[in-house]
Amino acid sequence: MASRTMETFRPIPPSRTPQATARLAWFILSLSTACFFILCTLLGYGLWHLRASVAGAQGGNTLEAYAGGVSLIYAGEVRPIVVPVGEVVPLHEGETIQVEQGAPAGTAALATLWEGSTLQLYAGTRLTLRRLQATLYSERLREVVLEVPAGRLLLGVARTGPYQEVRFIVQTPVALVELEPGGNYLLRAGPETEVAVRLGEARLRVAPEQAPVRIVAGEKARAAAGSPPQVEAAQWQLLRNGDFAQGLAYWNFRSEQTADGGTVGAVYLLDQQRVGENWVWTLGLARRGGTEDRCLAILSQKIGEDLSPYRSVRLELDLRIDYQSQPGGGPLGVDYPFNVGIRYRDAQGDLQQYTYGFYDHTERGAKANFPGSEGETYLVPHYRWTHISLELLDMWPRPVFLDEIDLFASGNDYESWVANVSLIARIDYGR
């Protein structure tokens, strides 16, 4: 009985040898060690990646006021602090710059960011520095986010530099604008957003679900709420009704006698004539019967435009002189049958006037130049349409604010015709 029990419970021999068991143990230990080192490596990489992605607000930003009416509102505050003219103050993320609407023409304030970007602010501009950040322990990201509810500013965006990614974003009431590094841009904000590109490239988006509109150098885009952006050439017509299709709308005409006691006034004439290949409305300035006394026929238009953001402001027109009783500019060199008078203010705010005079003939004894440096003169063909192109930014002192343009005739008797008047501003040097 006992022998049968021993046979029933006979021990089972091991399935592997001790040497195989040792090898398995070493394999498991090696695998665990490898997993431990891989986990440590991944953890270290994650910590490095996290550290490299940490961004923070950047200091070293400044604001300088060039004119009165510039104030700074600290983050979380509502009371503006006036920035004294000529003083440089620090700027921080979350602060707001405000330029009063009545500030003088030209750049009222200059903000310089830590990475080299510049923001030239003009009258009526409000700008909040929403984000001025960069990664703290790497050169992974640089980000600037500005909020501009109203106004006009000229932005020079710094180049990429060592950063892998650079974002420069401007938020307006109706659009989001992304500006390419190394570019130069003119931006207007308000009921409409307008961005013009002098150098670089911009992208404008009205709604998040819409694809951005691309704007390249020499172009501008305009966007209004609920309307798709419109891209066109980066130029602005500063003159109204220059084709006289609306008669004298936006223009003011006057006949102005001088101190010599004349009684014969000057008149204006409207007529459709063929200029080049087209029939257009033309306007004439005429006087007959004033053989001895002087009288001015003046057609003027208020402009009221800050010219400082532009690189070219060109006045163009077609001119025909039919008659002038005095040769050249008369005995004093100031009476020409057609003139363009420019009233403007320079960088110091001083009122200036410059005149371009045109005549079709002269003779010995007559003067054909303005006295001093108050203008310049041009000889044009008699009784023939001639295209005139004048770059106003070439005047000296250089104009900053354009107040008024006068088209006028001066002298005894004269008859001159003008057509197709335009005043085009550009942010490039287009001709």
Secondary structure, 3 states (H helix, E strand, C coil): CHHHHHHHCCCCCCCCCHHHHHHHHHHHHHHHHHHHHHHHHHHHHHHHHHHHHCEEECCCEEEEECCCCEEEECCCCCCCEECCECCEEEECCCCEEEECCCCCCCCCEEEECCCCCEEEECCCCEEEEEEEEEECCCCCEEEEEEEEEEEEEEEECCCCCCCCEEEEEEECCCCEEEECCCCEEEEEECCEEEEEEEECEEEEECCCCCCCEEEECCEEEEEECCCCCEEEECEEECCCCCCCCCCCCCCEEEEEECCCCCCCCCEEEEEEEEECCEEEEEEEEEECCCCCCCEEEEEEEEEEEECCCCCEEEEEEEEEEEEECCCCCCCCCCCCCEEEEEEEECCCCCEEEEEEEEECCCCCCCCCCCCCCCEEEEECCECCCEEEEEEHHHCCCCCCEEEEEEEEEEECCEEEEEEEEEEEEECCCCC
